[in-house]
Amino acid sequence: MRPKRPLPPRKQLTSQALRDEMLDFIRRKFYEGHAVEFRKDQRRLLAWVILWPAQWLADRGVTLPDDQFLKIFNDVLMDALRLGNTGNIRYLPAWLAKVIQSHFAVHGDEIYEQAKSIRTLADSALLVAGKAAVARPDPVRELAVAARLIKPVKRASKTTVKSAVNMELKLS
């Protein structure tokens, strides 16, 4: 028997490729045969399910390599598909968002520790220092930036100016 060759290193995904791979996973697993509903829900899936974990990591000042981020995402949704009661779901994007957010509420400390591990920090330091053979973008941080961009901006509320009559002191 010949010894197995090691697998070549996996190509680094761009943020668009990572996003598209995650959307395709959701489409295949949850929207099989429902292309119209998927197109309708795609914007909310993007904001609530795909970009939310990247924003969660960015708020804590950490990131994950794309393969680890994708593995966490796929594992959480596969567990939800396997263990969840998908027959009673009213609105799938909201349910998937709740699944992701619940997972991060329970396992957030583990994910945070994994993100700030020595290996991840060393990889990031090498990239910043420019000593890596090929400078790689960080697709998870780019997804977090996208999450900030699509959030609705709160408009400044109009303040009412009290009339001068109401503001006078009455000394009677």
Secondary structure, DSSP 8 states (H G I E B T S, - for coil): --------------HHHHHHHHHHHHHHHH-TT-HHHHHHHHHHIIIIIIHHHHHHHHHTT----HHHHHHHHHHHHHHHHHHS-GGG-S-HHHHHHHHHHHHHHHHHHHHHHHHTSHHHHHHHHHHHHT-SSS----HHHHHHHHHHHHS------------HHHHS----
